[in-house]
Amino acid sequence: MLNQFKKEVLDGLSKTPQKSLPSKYFYDKKGDDLFVQIMALPEYYLTRSEMEIFQEKTEDIISALSLNKENKYSLIELGAGDGTKTVHLLKALVNKNINFEYFPVDISQNALDGIKSYLRTEVPTLIVKPNHNDYFKALENLKQDGTIKIILFLGSNIGNLVDELATEFIYQLGSNLFKGDKIILGVDLKKPKAIVLPAYNDSKGVTAEFNLNLLDRINKELGANFNRAQFEHAPTYDEHIGIAKSYIKSKIKQSVIIDGIEFYFEKDELIHTEVSRKYDDQVLKQILSKTDIRWENKITDSKQFFANYVLEKN
Ligand SMILES: C[S@@+](CC[C@H](N)C(=O)[O-])C[C@H]1O[C@@H](n2cnc3c(N)ncnc32)[C@H](O)[C@@H]1O
């Protein structure tokens, strides 16, 4: 994975006119810990909103899945993280004697180790089979083992893909599923800038630290010499189209060496690190129109900040 990391960093920083770094590399041990802190921030409404759905509307989710006790299911969670929302669904399914196994997929081994030990305590009878993988690769290996698949893609993870990539992703996902397999897709809904932007720019600076930690990771793992103090976190939100973007801004004109290659930064030059797409029904319909996945159900929190769409393969 180190070679892949190096390749993607060098490619991203070589891009013109806009340098970029892939957001999936936020999640080293420190990044995982920071993300857990972010989820608890007062400004970060996303996790609380989706948590409310998983806690208060577990039965709605289960009934939307139309489960049958005679069948065997595989619950495959892409980018599982810490599992604190999913656990409510997992417990309810175990209590209903649904025959299933749980496959968390994550690029972070640290996250997978955490979720495995967490679930051992919380749901001891559940069979958990972690898969350390990029979820794009995991799609190719979805086991064709005769079980019915339920794919969980929560936490607005899909929002990290621009619409073309999200369409491609759902299309690819669909091509690895059979008729009747389901997807639970968690998306953040469009809302005013005054609510969205602080979620990516909190007053304690945890999201800033999370973004800039990527530079530390590149220094640590690829022997680069980014001077953190000379860069800053710079998020934006376009309320009209519903897209938040995170950037790392170079405070001065400078250069950085990675793997013997020198990269130049102008003063105020931006490195794009993350996109967070906000959805509405129209955005989702547009994406699904180019796939063989259809929309079955929509479950929202009480403030209508977040939605879990239940989708089905045609
Ligand atoms: C924003 S967190 C969300 C975690 C969880 N789904 C939730 O809703 O709380 C994103 C998780 O996805 C993982 N991740 C990000 N990009 C990934 C990729 N391309 N392949 C696999 N896992 C990825 C990260 O390691 C992290 O655990």
The ligand as an SDF file (V2000), in Angstrom:
LIG
                    3D

 27 29  0  0  0  0  0  0  0  0999 V2000
  -15.7520    9.4570    7.2060 C   0  0  0  0  0  0  0  0  0  0  0  0
  -15.3120    7.8950    7.8860 S   0  0  0  0  0  0  0  0  0  0  0  0
  -16.9450    7.2210    8.0590 C   0  0  0  0  0  0  0  0  0  0  0  0
  -16.9630    5.9670    8.8400 C   0  0  0  0  0  0  0  0  0  0  0  0
  -18.3260    5.3130    8.9820 C   0  0  0  0  0  0  0  0  0  0  0  0
  -18.8280    4.8280    7.7080 N   0  0  0  0  0  0  0  0  0  0  0  0
  -19.3240    6.2480    9.6050 C   0  0  0  0  0  0  0  0  0  0  0  0
  -20.3130    6.5300    8.9530 O   0  0  0  0  0  0  0  0  0  0  0  0
  -19.1110    6.6910   10.7260 O   0  0  0  0  0  0  0  0  0  0  0  0
  -14.6590    7.1260    6.4770 C   0  0  0  0  0  0  0  0  0  0  0  0
  -14.1360    5.7080    6.6740 C   0  0  0  0  0  0  0  0  0  0  0  0
  -13.9430    5.1490    5.3770 O   0  0  0  0  0  0  0  0  0  0  0  0
  -12.6200    4.6580    5.2500 C   0  0  0  0  0  0  0  0  0  0  0  0
  -12.2320    4.8970    3.8590 N   0  0  0  0  0  0  0  0  0  0  0  0
  -12.0760    6.1090    3.2420 C   0  0  0  0  0  0  0  0  0  0  0  0
  -11.7770    5.9210    1.9370 N   0  0  0  0  0  0  0  0  0  0  0  0
  -11.7490    4.5610    1.7350 C   0  0  0  0  0  0  0  0  0  0  0  0
  -11.5180    3.7490    0.6120 C   0  0  0  0  0  0  0  0  0  0  0  0
  -11.2540    4.2640   -0.5900 N   0  0  0  0  0  0  0  0  0  0  0  0
  -11.5680    2.4000    0.7790 N   0  0  0  0  0  0  0  0  0  0  0  0
  -11.8500    1.8490    1.9910 C   0  0  0  0  0  0  0  0  0  0  0  0
  -12.0840    2.5810    3.1040 N   0  0  0  0  0  0  0  0  0  0  0  0
  -12.0320    3.9190    2.9730 C   0  0  0  0  0  0  0  0  0  0  0  0
  -11.8000    5.4090    6.2600 C   0  0  0  0  0  0  0  0  0  0  0  0
  -10.6780    4.6720    6.6810 O   0  0  0  0  0  0  0  0  0  0  0  0
  -12.8110    5.6480    7.3880 C   0  0  0  0  0  0  0  0  0  0  0  0
  -12.7960    4.5950    8.3300 O   0  0  0  0  0  0  0  0  0  0  0  0
  1  2  1  0
  2  3  1  0
  2 10  1  0
  3  4  1  0
  4  5  1  0
  5  6  1  0
  5  7  1  0
  7  8  2  0
  7  9  1  0
 10 11  1  0
 11 12  1  0
 11 26  1  0
 12 13  1  0
 13 14  1  0
 13 24  1  0
 14 15  1  0
 14 23  1  0
 15 16  2  0
 16 17  1  0
 17 18  1  0
 17 23  2  0
 18 19  1  0
 18 20  2  0
 20 21  1  0
 21 22  2  0
 22 23  1  0
 24 25  1  0
 24 26  1  0
 26 27  1  0
M  CHG  2   2   1   9  -1
M  END
$$$$
